[in-house]
Amino acid sequence: MTMSLKDANVGQTYIIENIKTNDDEVNSFLFRLGCYSGEPITIMSKKRKGIIVSIKDGRYNFDNLLAESILVH
């Protein structure tokens, strides 16, 4: 089942399926973080304005708009 990061459960690891953004700069930034199709991503916590994720060995805070554009399964 495909869902956005915003809808994912805290504490679970998902596989990134797709990133839906038309901004090449954002796509490039996410790629440098290791956030691209086929990579695992773990939801560490959710806040009112964003979500904290773990990708590879780093932790990152994504705002809700960016979290909605990252699709996982």
PDB file of N, CA, C, O and CB in Angstrom:
ATOM      1  N   MET A   1       0.849  -1.186   0.000  1.00  0.00           N
ATOM      2  CA  MET A   1       0.000   0.000   0.000  1.00  0.00           C
ATOM      3  C   MET A   1       0.895   1.250   0.000  1.00  0.00           C
ATOM      4  O   MET A   1       1.742   1.414   0.878  1.00  0.00           O
ATOM      5  CB  MET A   1      -0.966  -0.003   1.237  1.00  0.00           C
ATOM      6  N   THR A   2       0.705   2.093  -0.954  1.00  0.00           N
ATOM      7  CA  THR A   2       1.492   3.315  -1.060  1.00  0.00           C
ATOM      8  C   THR A   2       0.834   4.440  -0.261  1.00  0.00           C
ATOM      9  O   THR A   2      -0.381   4.626  -0.311  1.00  0.00           O
ATOM     10  CB  THR A   2       1.656   3.727  -2.536  1.00  0.00           C
ATOM     11  N   MET A   3       1.662   5.188   0.479  1.00  0.00           N
ATOM     12  CA  MET A   3       1.173   6.331   1.265  1.00  0.00           C
ATOM     13  C   MET A   3       2.265   7.378   1.315  1.00  0.00           C
ATOM     14  O   MET A   3       3.415   7.101   0.976  1.00  0.00           O
ATOM     15  CB  MET A   3       0.751   5.900   2.711  1.00  0.00           C
ATOM     16  N   SER A   4       1.909   8.575   1.735  1.00  0.00           N
ATOM     17  CA  SER A   4       2.922   9.610   1.900  1.00  0.00           C
ATOM     18  C   SER A   4       3.594   9.440   3.261  1.00  0.00           C
ATOM     19  O   SER A   4       3.052   8.780   4.147  1.00  0.00           O
ATOM     20  CB  SER A   4       2.297  11.027   1.764  1.00  0.00           C
ATOM     21  N   LEU A   5       4.758  10.030   3.422  1.00  0.00           N
ATOM     22  CA  LEU A   5       5.442   9.985   4.720  1.00  0.00           C
ATOM     23  C   LEU A   5       4.582  10.577   5.818  1.00  0.00           C
ATOM     24  O   LEU A   5       4.637  10.136   6.966  1.00  0.00           O
ATOM     25  CB  LEU A   5       6.772  10.729   4.651  1.00  0.00           C
ATOM     26  N   LYS A   6       3.788  11.576   5.467  1.00  0.00           N
ATOM     27  CA  LYS A   6       2.946  12.236   6.463  1.00  0.00           C
ATOM     28  C   LYS A   6       1.946  11.258   7.076  1.00  0.00           C
ATOM     29  O   LYS A   6       1.558  11.412   8.234  1.00  0.00           O
ATOM     30  CB  LYS A   6       2.204  13.419   5.833  1.00  0.00           C
ATOM     31  N   ASP A   7       1.530  10.255   6.308  1.00  0.00           N
ATOM     32  CA  ASP A   7       0.552   9.277   6.790  1.00  0.00           C
ATOM     33  C   ASP A   7       1.190   8.039   7.403  1.00  0.00           C
ATOM     34  O   ASP A   7       0.480   7.177   7.922  1.00  0.00           O
ATOM     35  CB  ASP A   7      -0.346   8.862   5.663  1.00  0.00           C
ATOM     36  N   ALA A   8       2.512   7.934   7.356  1.00  0.00           N
ATOM     37  CA  ALA A   8       3.221   6.750   7.845  1.00  0.00           C
ATOM     38  C   ALA A   8       3.256   6.729   9.376  1.00  0.00           C
ATOM     39  O   ALA A   8       3.079   7.758  10.028  1.00  0.00           O
ATOM     40  CB  ALA A   8       4.654   6.710   7.280  1.00  0.00           C
ATOM     41  N   ASN A   9       3.487   5.547   9.930  1.00  0.00           N
ATOM     42  CA  ASN A   9       3.497   5.354  11.381  1.00  0.00           C
ATOM     43  C   ASN A   9       4.883   5.555  11.981  1.00  0.00           C
ATOM     44  O   ASN A   9       5.889   5.138  11.407  1.00  0.00           O
ATOM     45  CB  ASN A   9       2.991   3.966  11.723  1.00  0.00           C
ATOM     46  N   VAL A  10       4.919   6.193  13.134  1.00  0.00           N
ATOM     47  CA  VAL A  10       6.167   6.424  13.858  1.00  0.00           C
ATOM     48  C   VAL A  10       6.764   5.084  14.282  1.00  0.00           C
ATOM     49  O   VAL A  10       6.053   4.180  14.721  1.00  0.00           O
ATOM     50  CB  VAL A  10       5.930   7.336  15.094  1.00  0.00           C
ATOM     51  N   GLY A  11       8.080   4.978  14.143  1.00  0.00           N
ATOM     52  CA  GLY A  11       8.786   3.787  14.571  1.00  0.00           C
ATOM     53  C   GLY A  11       8.895   2.709  13.506  1.00  0.00           C
ATOM     54  O   GLY A  11       9.533   1.681  13.733  1.00  0.00           O
ATOM     55  N   GLN A  12       8.286   2.923  12.355  1.00  0.00           N
ATOM     56  CA  GLN A  12       8.336   1.916  11.301  1.00  0.00           C
ATOM     57  C   GLN A  12       9.279   2.337  10.186  1.00  0.00           C
ATOM     58  O   GLN A  12       9.490   3.523   9.933  1.00  0.00           O
ATOM     59  CB  GLN A  12       6.943   1.664  10.739  1.00  0.00           C
ATOM     60  N   THR A  13       9.836   1.335   9.531  1.00  0.00           N
ATOM     61  CA  THR A  13      10.709   1.560   8.382  1.00  0.00           C
ATOM     62  C   THR A  13       9.940   1.231   7.115  1.00  0.00           C
ATOM     63  O   THR A  13       9.261   0.208   7.028  1.00  0.00           O
ATOM     64  CB  THR A  13      12.008   0.707   8.481  1.00  0.00           C
ATOM     65  N   TYR A  14      10.057   2.108   6.144  1.00  0.00           N
ATOM     66  CA  TYR A  14       9.379   1.952   4.860  1.00  0.00           C
ATOM     67  C   TYR A  14      10.411   2.021   3.747  1.00  0.00           C
ATOM     68  O   TYR A  14      11.558   2.409   3.965  1.00  0.00           O
ATOM     69  CB  TYR A  14       8.283   3.039   4.667  1.00  0.00           C
ATOM     70  N   ILE A  15       9.983   1.638   2.553  1.00  0.00           N
ATOM     71  CA  ILE A  15      10.820   1.764   1.355  1.00  0.00           C
ATOM     72  C   ILE A  15      10.270   2.916   0.525  1.00  0.00           C
ATOM     73  O   ILE A  15       9.072   2.974   0.247  1.00  0.00           O
ATOM     74  CB  ILE A  15      10.850   0.423   0.520  1.00  0.00           C
ATOM     75  N   ILE A  16      11.148   3.831   0.132  1.00  0.00           N
ATOM     76  CA  ILE A  16      10.722   4.965  -0.686  1.00  0.00           C
ATOM     77  C   ILE A  16      10.337   4.440  -2.065  1.00  0.00           C
ATOM     78  O   ILE A  16      11.115   3.752  -2.727  1.00  0.00           O
ATOM     79  CB  ILE A  16      11.850   6.052  -0.790  1.00  0.00           C
ATOM     80  N   GLU A  17       9.135   4.777  -2.477  1.00  0.00           N
ATOM     81  CA  GLU A  17       8.640   4.332  -3.773  1.00  0.00           C
ATOM     82  C   GLU A  17       8.809   5.409  -4.843  1.00  0.00           C
ATOM     83  O   GLU A  17       9.193   5.116  -5.976  1.00  0.00           O
ATOM     84  CB  GLU A  17       7.177   3.935  -3.663  1.00  0.00           C
ATOM     85  N   ASN A  18       8.521   6.652  -4.476  1.00  0.00           N
ATOM     86  CA  ASN A  18       8.556   7.727  -5.456  1.00  0.00           C
ATOM     87  C   ASN A  18       8.627   9.065  -4.718  1.00  0.00           C
ATOM     88  O   ASN A  18       8.199   9.178  -3.569  1.00  0.00           O
ATOM     89  CB  ASN A  18       7.311   7.670  -6.394  1.00  0.00           C
ATOM     90  N   ILE A  19       9.164  10.059  -5.386  1.00  0.00           N
ATOM     91  CA  ILE A  19       9.171  11.420  -4.852  1.00  0.00           C
ATOM     92  C   ILE A  19       8.490  12.308  -5.877  1.00  0.00           C
ATOM     93  O   ILE A  19       8.947  12.437  -7.012  1.00  0.00           O
ATOM     94  CB  ILE A  19      10.634  11.921  -4.539  1.00  0.00           C
ATOM     95  N   LYS A  20       7.395  12.913  -5.461  1.00  0.00           N
ATOM     96  CA  LYS A  20       6.581  13.715  -6.380  1.00  0.00           C
ATOM     97  C   LYS A  20       6.798  15.191  -6.127  1.00  0.00           C
ATOM     98  O   LYS A  20       6.045  15.827  -5.389  1.00  0.00           O
ATOM     99  CB  LYS A  20       5.093  13.369  -6.237  1.00  0.00           C
ATOM    100  N   THR A  21       7.834  15.728  -6.743  1.00  0.00           N
ATOM    101  CA  THR A  21       8.078  17.154  -6.682  1.00  0.00           C
ATOM    102  C   THR A  21       8.599  17.602  -8.044  1.00  0.00           C
ATOM    103  O   THR A  21       9.337  16.867  -8.699  1.00  0.00           O
ATOM    104  CB  THR A  21       9.083  17.510  -5.540  1.00  0.00           C
ATOM    105  N   ASN A  22       8.226  18.779  -8.461  1.00  0.00           N
ATOM    106  CA  ASN A  22       8.667  19.309  -9.750  1.00  0.00           C
ATOM    107  C   ASN A  22       9.872  20.228  -9.616  1.00  0.00           C
ATOM    108  O   ASN A  22      10.281  20.863 -10.588  1.00  0.00           O
ATOM    109  CB  ASN A  22       7.534  20.053 -10.418  1.00  0.00           C
ATOM    110  N   ASP A  23      10.440  20.302  -8.424  1.00  0.00           N
ATOM    111  CA  ASP A  23      11.558  21.190  -8.146  1.00  0.00           C
ATOM    112  C   ASP A  23      12.867  20.404  -8.212  1.00  0.00           C
ATOM    113  O   ASP A  23      13.141  19.577  -7.342  1.00  0.00           O
ATOM    114  CB  ASP A  23      11.392  21.864  -6.761  1.00  0.00           C
ATOM    115  N   ASP A  24      13.675  20.659  -9.242  1.00  0.00           N
ATOM    116  CA  ASP A  24      14.939  19.939  -9.406  1.00  0.00           C
ATOM    117  C   ASP A  24      15.890  20.159  -8.240  1.00  0.00           C
ATOM    118  O   ASP A  24      16.660  19.266  -7.888  1.00  0.00           O
ATOM    119  CB  ASP A  24      15.611  20.360 -10.691  1.00  0.00           C
ATOM    120  N   GLU A  25      15.842  21.339  -7.643  1.00  0.00           N
ATOM    121  CA  GLU A  25      16.708  21.635  -6.507  1.00  0.00           C
ATOM    122  C   GLU A  25      16.339  20.767  -5.304  1.00  0.00           C
ATOM    123  O   GLU A  25      17.218  20.248  -4.616  1.00  0.00           O
ATOM    124  CB  GLU A  25      16.616  23.124  -6.137  1.00  0.00           C
ATOM    125  N   VAL A  26      15.057  20.612  -5.055  1.00  0.00           N
ATOM    126  CA  VAL A  26      14.594  19.761  -3.953  1.00  0.00           C
ATOM    127  C   VAL A  26      14.946  18.308  -4.236  1.00  0.00           C
ATOM    128  O   VAL A  26      15.413  17.598  -3.345  1.00  0.00           O
ATOM    129  CB  VAL A  26      13.068  19.914  -3.740  1.00  0.00           C
ATOM    130  N   ASN A  27      14.726  17.861  -5.469  1.00  0.00           N
ATOM    131  CA  ASN A  27      15.075  16.484  -5.841  1.00  0.00           C
ATOM    132  C   ASN A  27      16.560  16.220  -5.631  1.00  0.00           C
ATOM    133  O   ASN A  27      16.935  15.167  -5.114  1.00  0.00           O
ATOM    134  CB  ASN A  27      14.696  16.210  -7.303  1.00  0.00           C
ATOM    135  N   SER A  28      17.395  17.154  -6.022  1.00  0.00           N
ATOM    136  CA  SER A  28      18.834  17.011  -5.860  1.00  0.00           C
ATOM    137  C   SER A  28      19.218  16.973  -4.380  1.00  0.00           C
ATOM    138  O   SER A  28      20.060  16.170  -3.978  1.00  0.00           O
ATOM    139  CB  SER A  28      19.564  18.155  -6.567  1.00  0.00           C
ATOM    140  N   PHE A  29      18.609  17.828  -3.578  1.00  0.00           N
ATOM    141  CA  PHE A  29      18.856  17.863  -2.143  1.00  0.00           C
ATOM    142  C   PHE A  29      18.491  16.520  -1.505  1.00  0.00           C
ATOM    143  O   PHE A  29      19.269  15.970  -0.726  1.00  0.00           O
ATOM    144  CB  PHE A  29      18.058  19.005  -1.486  1.00  0.00           C
ATOM    145  N   LEU A  30      17.315  15.997  -1.833  1.00  0.00           N
ATOM    146  CA  LEU A  30      16.872  14.718  -1.269  1.00  0.00           C
ATOM    147  C   LEU A  30      17.800  13.580  -1.703  1.00  0.00           C
ATOM    148  O   LEU A  30      18.119  12.695  -0.908  1.00  0.00           O
ATOM    149  CB  LEU A  30      15.421  14.415  -1.698  1.00  0.00           C
ATOM    150  N   PHE A  31      18.224  13.609  -2.958  1.00  0.00           N
ATOM    151  CA  PHE A  31      19.129  12.580  -3.462  1.00  0.00           C
ATOM    152  C   PHE A  31      20.437  12.585  -2.671  1.00  0.00           C
ATOM    153  O   PHE A  31      20.959  11.523  -2.334  1.00  0.00           O
ATOM    154  CB  PHE A  31      19.408  12.795  -4.963  1.00  0.00           C
ATOM    155  N   ARG A  32      20.965  13.767  -2.374  1.00  0.00           N
ATOM    156  CA  ARG A  32      22.218  13.868  -1.602  1.00  0.00           C
ATOM    157  C   ARG A  32      22.049  13.319  -0.186  1.00  0.00           C
ATOM    158  O   ARG A  32      23.010  12.839   0.414  1.00  0.00           O
ATOM    159  CB  ARG A  32      22.691  15.333  -1.539  1.00  0.00           C
ATOM    160  N   LEU A  33      20.827  13.390   0.348  1.00  0.00           N
ATOM    161  CA  LEU A  33      20.565  12.839   1.679  1.00  0.00           C
ATOM    162  C   LEU A  33      20.442  11.325   1.649  1.00  0.00           C
ATOM    163  O   LEU A  33      20.519  10.668   2.688  1.00  0.00           O
ATOM    164  CB  LEU A  33      19.299  13.446   2.260  1.00  0.00           C
ATOM    165  N   GLY A  34      20.248  10.769   0.449  1.00  0.00           N
ATOM    166  CA  GLY A  34      20.012   9.330   0.318  1.00  0.00           C
ATOM    167  C   GLY A  34      18.545   9.004   0.223  1.00  0.00           C
ATOM    168  O   GLY A  34      18.146   7.850   0.382  1.00  0.00           O
ATOM    169  N   CYS A  35      17.742  10.009  -0.036  1.00  0.00           N
ATOM    170  CA  CYS A  35      16.283   9.867  -0.111  1.00  0.00           C
ATOM    171  C   CYS A  35      15.879   9.717  -1.578  1.00  0.00           C
ATOM    172  O   CYS A  35      15.631  10.707  -2.267  1.00  0.00           O
ATOM    173  CB  CYS A  35      15.557  11.098   0.547  1.00  0.00           C
ATOM    174  N   TYR A  36      15.815   8.463  -2.051  1.00  0.00           N
ATOM    175  CA  TYR A  36      15.421   8.184  -3.430  1.00  0.00           C
ATOM    176  C   TYR A  36      14.786   6.795  -3.490  1.00  0.00           C
ATOM    177  O   TYR A  36      14.873   6.023  -2.535  1.00  0.00           O
ATOM    178  CB  TYR A  36      16.647   8.282  -4.396  1.00  0.00           C
ATOM    179  N   SER A  37      14.157   6.489  -4.604  1.00  0.00           N
ATOM    180  CA  SER A  37      13.411   5.239  -4.769  1.00  0.00           C
ATOM    181  C   SER A  37      14.248   4.023  -4.408  1.00  0.00           C
ATOM    182  O   SER A  37      15.408   3.907  -4.804  1.00  0.00           O
ATOM    183  CB  SER A  37      12.913   5.111  -6.195  1.00  0.00           C
ATOM    184  N   GLY A  38      13.636   3.117  -3.649  1.00  0.00           N
ATOM    185  CA  GLY A  38      14.282   1.877  -3.264  1.00  0.00           C
ATOM    186  C   GLY A  38      15.019   1.919  -1.943  1.00  0.00           C
ATOM    187  O   GLY A  38      15.415   0.873  -1.428  1.00  0.00           O
ATOM    188  N   GLU A  39      15.215   3.108  -1.376  1.00  0.00           N
ATOM    189  CA  GLU A  39      15.951   3.242  -0.118  1.00  0.00           C
ATOM    190  C   GLU A  39      15.004   3.151   1.085  1.00  0.00           C
ATOM    191  O   GLU A  39      13.873   3.634   1.020  1.00  0.00           O
ATOM    192  CB  GLU A  39      16.721   4.577  -0.089  1.00  0.00           C
ATOM    193  N   PRO A  40      15.461   2.535   2.183  1.00  0.00           N
ATOM    194  CA  PRO A  40      14.644   2.503   3.402  1.00  0.00           C
ATOM    195  C   PRO A  40      14.661   3.852   4.117  1.00  0.00           C
ATOM    196  O   PRO A  40      15.652   4.580   4.081  1.00  0.00           O
ATOM    197  CB  PRO A  40      15.141   1.403   4.350  1.00  0.00           C
ATOM    198  N   ILE A  41      13.550   4.162   4.761  1.00  0.00           N
ATOM    199  CA  ILE A  41      13.414   5.393   5.537  1.00  0.00           C
ATOM    200  C   ILE A  41      12.603   5.057   6.787  1.00  0.00           C
ATOM    201  O   ILE A  41      11.575   4.384   6.699  1.00  0.00           O
ATOM    202  CB  ILE A  41      12.727   6.542   4.692  1.00  0.00           C
ATOM    203  N   THR A  42      13.056   5.519   7.941  1.00  0.00           N
ATOM    204  CA  THR A  42      12.385   5.232   9.206  1.00  0.00           C
ATOM    205  C   THR A  42      11.787   6.510   9.766  1.00  0.00           C
ATOM    206  O   THR A  42      12.439   7.553   9.794  1.00  0.00           O
ATOM    207  CB  THR A  42      13.364   4.599  10.222  1.00  0.00           C
ATOM    208  N   ILE A  43      10.546   6.421  10.211  1.00  0.00           N
ATOM    209  CA  ILE A  43       9.851   7.557  10.816  1.00  0.00           C
ATOM    210  C   ILE A  43      10.218   7.583  12.300  1.00  0.00           C
ATOM    211  O   ILE A  43       9.847   6.682  13.051  1.00  0.00           O
ATOM    212  CB  ILE A  43       8.286   7.458  10.610  1.00  0.00           C
ATOM    213  N   MET A  44      10.953   8.624  12.719  1.00  0.00           N
ATOM    214  CA  MET A  44      11.401   8.726  14.110  1.00  0.00           C
ATOM    215  C   MET A  44      10.345   9.381  14.999  1.00  0.00           C
ATOM    216  O   MET A  44      10.063   8.899  16.096  1.00  0.00           O
ATOM    217  CB  MET A  44      12.703   9.519  14.186  1.00  0.00           C
ATOM    218  N   SER A  45       9.764  10.480  14.518  1.00  0.00           N
ATOM    219  CA  SER A  45       8.708  11.153  15.279  1.00  0.00           C
ATOM    220  C   SER A  45       7.962  12.110  14.362  1.00  0.00           C
ATOM    221  O   SER A  45       8.425  12.461  13.277  1.00  0.00           O
ATOM    222  CB  SER A  45       9.295  11.913  16.504  1.00  0.00           C
ATOM    223  N   LYS A  46       6.805  12.513  14.833  1.00  0.00           N
ATOM    224  CA  LYS A  46       5.991  13.476  14.095  1.00  0.00           C
ATOM    225  C   LYS A  46       5.707  14.660  14.995  1.00  0.00           C
ATOM    226  O   LYS A  46       5.424  14.503  16.183  1.00  0.00           O
ATOM    227  CB  LYS A  46       4.668  12.834  13.591  1.00  0.00           C
ATOM    228  N   LYS A  47       5.786  15.826  14.424  1.00  0.00           N
ATOM    229  CA  LYS A  47       5.455  17.069  15.111  1.00  0.00           C
ATOM    230  C   LYS A  47       4.318  17.730  14.347  1.00  0.00           C
ATOM    231  O   LYS A  47       3.941  17.275  13.267  1.00  0.00           O
ATOM    232  CB  LYS A  47       6.701  18.019  15.219  1.00  0.00           C
ATOM    233  N   ARG A  48       3.783  18.782  14.894  1.00  0.00           N
ATOM    234  CA  ARG A  48       2.663  19.475  14.255  1.00  0.00           C
ATOM    235  C   ARG A  48       3.039  20.016  12.879  1.00  0.00           C
ATOM    236  O   ARG A  48       2.231  19.974  11.951  1.00  0.00           O
ATOM    237  CB  ARG A  48       2.177  20.615  15.143  1.00  0.00           C
ATOM    238  N   LYS A  49       4.263  20.525  12.745  1.00  0.00           N
ATOM    239  CA  LYS A  49       4.668  21.154  11.484  1.00  0.00           C
ATOM    240  C   LYS A  49       5.594  20.292  10.643  1.00  0.00           C
ATOM    241  O   LYS A  49       6.022  20.729   9.575  1.00  0.00           O
ATOM    242  CB  LYS A  49       5.339  22.458  11.767  1.00  0.00           C
ATOM    243  N   GLY A  50       5.917  19.082  11.085  1.00  0.00           N
ATOM    244  CA  GLY A  50       6.840  18.276  10.306  1.00  0.00           C
ATOM    245  C   GLY A  50       7.029  16.878  10.843  1.00  0.00           C
ATOM    246  O   GLY A  50       6.309  16.422  11.732  1.00  0.00           O
ATOM    247  N   ILE A  51       8.017  16.211  10.279  1.00  0.00           N
ATOM    248  CA  ILE A  51       8.292  14.817  10.599  1.00  0.00           C
ATOM    249  C   ILE A  51       9.808  14.628  10.650  1.00  0.00           C
ATOM    250  O   ILE A  51      10.538  15.204   9.842  1.00  0.00           O
ATOM    251  CB  ILE A  51       7.633  13.853   9.553  1.00  0.00           C
ATOM    252  N   ILE A  52      10.274  13.825  11.594  1.00  0.00           N
ATOM    253  CA  ILE A  52      11.698  13.534  11.703  1.00  0.00           C
ATOM    254  C   ILE A  52      11.906  12.113  11.202  1.00  0.00           C
ATOM    255  O   ILE A  52      11.252  11.175  11.658  1.00  0.00           O
ATOM    256  CB  ILE A  52      12.219  13.707  13.180  1.00  0.00           C
ATOM    257  N   VAL A  53      12.831  11.970  10.253  1.00  0.00           N
ATOM    258  CA  VAL A  53      13.088  10.674   9.638  1.00  0.00           C
ATOM    259  C   VAL A  53      14.561  10.311   9.764  1.00  0.00           C
ATOM    260  O   VAL A  53      15.419  11.169   9.973  1.00  0.00           O
ATOM    261  CB  VAL A  53      12.662  10.681   8.162  1.00  0.00           C
ATOM    262  N   SER A  54      14.825   9.036   9.633  1.00  0.00           N
ATOM    263  CA  SER A  54      16.192   8.538   9.604  1.00  0.00           C
ATOM    264  C   SER A  54      16.427   7.920   8.225  1.00  0.00           C
ATOM    265  O   SER A  54      15.702   7.023   7.796  1.00  0.00           O
ATOM    266  CB  SER A  54      16.453   7.496  10.757  1.00  0.00           C
ATOM    267  N   ILE A  55      17.458   8.425   7.544  1.00  0.00           N
ATOM    268  CA  ILE A  55      17.858   7.908   6.237  1.00  0.00           C
ATOM    269  C   ILE A  55      19.336   7.590   6.339  1.00  0.00           C
ATOM    270  O   ILE A  55      20.141   8.450   6.697  1.00  0.00           O
ATOM    271  CB  ILE A  55      17.558   8.936   5.069  1.00  0.00           C
ATOM    272  N   LYS A  56      19.692   6.355   6.023  1.00  0.00           N
ATOM    273  CA  LYS A  56      21.078   5.900   6.164  1.00  0.00           C
ATOM    274  C   LYS A  56      21.540   6.186   7.596  1.00  0.00           C
ATOM    275  O   LYS A  56      20.940   5.651   8.528  1.00  0.00           O
ATOM    276  CB  LYS A  56      22.019   6.606   5.117  1.00  0.00           C
ATOM    277  N   ASP A  57      22.561   6.992   7.813  1.00  0.00           N
ATOM    278  CA  ASP A  57      23.042   7.257   9.167  1.00  0.00           C
ATOM    279  C   ASP A  57      22.648   8.636   9.683  1.00  0.00           C
ATOM    280  O   ASP A  57      23.167   9.075  10.709  1.00  0.00           O
ATOM    281  CB  ASP A  57      24.536   7.118   9.210  1.00  0.00           C
ATOM    282  N   GLY A  58      21.744   9.326   8.996  1.00  0.00           N
ATOM    283  CA  GLY A  58      21.385  10.677   9.402  1.00  0.00           C
ATOM    284  C   GLY A  58      19.921  10.817   9.785  1.00  0.00           C
ATOM    285  O   GLY A  58      19.069  10.030   9.372  1.00  0.00           O
ATOM    286  N   ARG A  59      19.655  11.841  10.583  1.00  0.00           N
ATOM    287  CA  ARG A  59      18.275  12.195  10.948  1.00  0.00           C
ATOM    288  C   ARG A  59      17.967  13.557  10.371  1.00  0.00           C
ATOM    289  O   ARG A  59      18.779  14.479  10.442  1.00  0.00           O
ATOM    290  CB  ARG A  59      18.066  12.188  12.498  1.00  0.00           C
ATOM    291  N   TYR A  60      16.768  13.673   9.794  1.00  0.00           N
ATOM    292  CA  TYR A  60      16.384  14.905   9.111  1.00  0.00           C
ATOM    293  C   TYR A  60      14.964  15.281   9.475  1.00  0.00           C
ATOM    294  O   TYR A  60      14.125  14.423   9.749  1.00  0.00           O
ATOM    295  CB  TYR A  60      16.522  14.755   7.592  1.00  0.00           C
ATOM    296  N   ASN A  61      14.710  16.577   9.474  1.00  0.00           N
ATOM    297  CA  ASN A  61      13.372  17.103   9.736  1.00  0.00           C
ATOM    298  C   ASN A  61      12.794  17.604   8.413  1.00  0.00           C
ATOM    299  O   ASN A  61      13.342  18.521   7.802  1.00  0.00           O
ATOM    300  CB  ASN A  61      13.407  18.250  10.814  1.00  0.00           C
ATOM    301  N   PHE A  62      11.692  17.004   7.976  1.00  0.00           N
ATOM    302  CA  PHE A  62      11.003  17.430   6.767  1.00  0.00           C
ATOM    303  C   PHE A  62       9.713  18.126   7.167  1.00  0.00           C
ATOM    304  O   PHE A  62       9.004  17.652   8.055  1.00  0.00           O
ATOM    305  CB  PHE A  62      10.720  16.227   5.822  1.00  0.00           C
ATOM    306  N   ASP A  63       9.401  19.237   6.526  1.00  0.00           N
ATOM    307  CA  ASP A  63       8.109  19.865   6.799  1.00  0.00           C
ATOM    308  C   ASP A  63       6.996  19.015   6.177  1.00  0.00           C
ATOM    309  O   ASP A  63       7.265  18.124   5.371  1.00  0.00           O
ATOM    310  CB  ASP A  63       8.069  21.327   6.243  1.00  0.00           C
ATOM    311  N   ASN A  64       5.751  19.296   6.555  1.00  0.00           N
ATOM    312  CA  ASN A  64       4.628  18.482   6.105  1.00  0.00           C
ATOM    313  C   ASN A  64       4.464  18.483   4.593  1.00  0.00           C
ATOM    314  O   ASN A  64       4.081  17.463   4.019  1.00  0.00           O
ATOM    315  CB  ASN A  64       3.361  18.966   6.745  1.00  0.00           C
ATOM    316  N   LEU A  65       4.743  19.600   3.939  1.00  0.00           N
ATOM    317  CA  LEU A  65       4.609  19.672   2.487  1.00  0.00           C
ATOM    318  C   LEU A  65       5.586  18.715   1.801  1.00  0.00           C
ATOM    319  O   LEU A  65       5.214  18.001   0.869  1.00  0.00           O
ATOM    320  CB  LEU A  65       4.844  21.109   1.999  1.00  0.00           C
ATOM    321  N   LEU A  66       6.820  18.706   2.263  1.00  0.00           N
ATOM    322  CA  LEU A  66       7.808  17.789   1.685  1.00  0.00           C
ATOM    323  C   LEU A  66       7.463  16.346   2.027  1.00  0.00           C
ATOM    324  O   LEU A  66       7.614  15.460   1.186  1.00  0.00           O
ATOM    325  CB  LEU A  66       9.223  18.130   2.186  1.00  0.00           C
ATOM    326  N   ALA A  67       7.005  16.102   3.244  1.00  0.00           N
ATOM    327  CA  ALA A  67       6.629  14.741   3.661  1.00  0.00           C
ATOM    328  C   ALA A  67       5.493  14.195   2.796  1.00  0.00           C
ATOM    329  O   ALA A  67       5.450  12.996   2.520  1.00  0.00           O
ATOM    330  CB  ALA A  67       6.212  14.728   5.146  1.00  0.00           C
ATOM    331  N   GLU A  68       4.581  15.056   2.371  1.00  0.00           N
ATOM    332  CA  GLU A  68       3.483  14.606   1.518  1.00  0.00           C
ATOM    333  C   GLU A  68       3.958  14.230   0.121  1.00  0.00           C
ATOM    334  O   GLU A  68       3.294  13.447  -0.558  1.00  0.00           O
ATOM    335  CB  GLU A  68       2.423  15.684   1.424  1.00  0.00           C
ATOM    336  N   SER A  69       5.083  14.765  -0.320  1.00  0.00           N
ATOM    337  CA  SER A  69       5.564  14.470  -1.666  1.00  0.00           C
ATOM    338  C   SER A  69       6.416  13.211  -1.744  1.00  0.00           C
ATOM    339  O   SER A  69       6.767  12.773  -2.840  1.00  0.00           O
ATOM    340  CB  SER A  69       6.350  15.630  -2.182  1.00  0.00           C
ATOM    341  N   ILE A  70       6.756  12.621  -0.597  1.00  0.00           N
ATOM    342  CA  ILE A  70       7.560  11.398  -0.579  1.00  0.00           C
ATOM    343  C   ILE A  70       6.619  10.216  -0.346  1.00  0.00           C
ATOM    344  O   ILE A  70       5.993  10.105   0.708  1.00  0.00           O
ATOM    345  CB  ILE A  70       8.678  11.460   0.529  1.00  0.00           C
ATOM    346  N   LEU A  71       6.531   9.344  -1.336  1.00  0.00           N
ATOM    347  CA  LEU A  71       5.640   8.192  -1.254  1.00  0.00           C
ATOM    348  C   LEU A  71       6.426   6.955  -0.859  1.00  0.00           C
ATOM    349  O   LEU A  71       7.510   6.697  -1.381  1.00  0.00           O
ATOM    350  CB  LEU A  71       4.914   7.963  -2.590  1.00  0.00           C
ATOM    351  N   VAL A  72       5.858   6.187   0.078  1.00  0.00           N
ATOM    352  CA  VAL A  72       6.513   4.999   0.606  1.00  0.00           C
ATOM    353  C   VAL A  72       5.553   3.811   0.594  1.00  0.00           C
ATOM    354  O   VAL A  72       4.341   3.971   0.449  1.00  0.00           O
ATOM    355  CB  VAL A  72       7.030   5.257   2.030  1.00  0.00           C
ATOM    356  N   HIS A  73       6.117   2.634   0.749  1.00  0.00           N
ATOM    357  CA  HIS A  73       5.302   1.434   0.938  1.00  0.00           C
ATOM    358  C   HIS A  73       5.972   0.506   1.936  1.00  0.00           C
ATOM    359  O   HIS A  73       5.443  -0.565   2.234  1.00  0.00           O
ATOM    360  CB  HIS A  73       5.072   0.707  -0.403  1.00  0.00           C
TER     361      HIS A  73
END
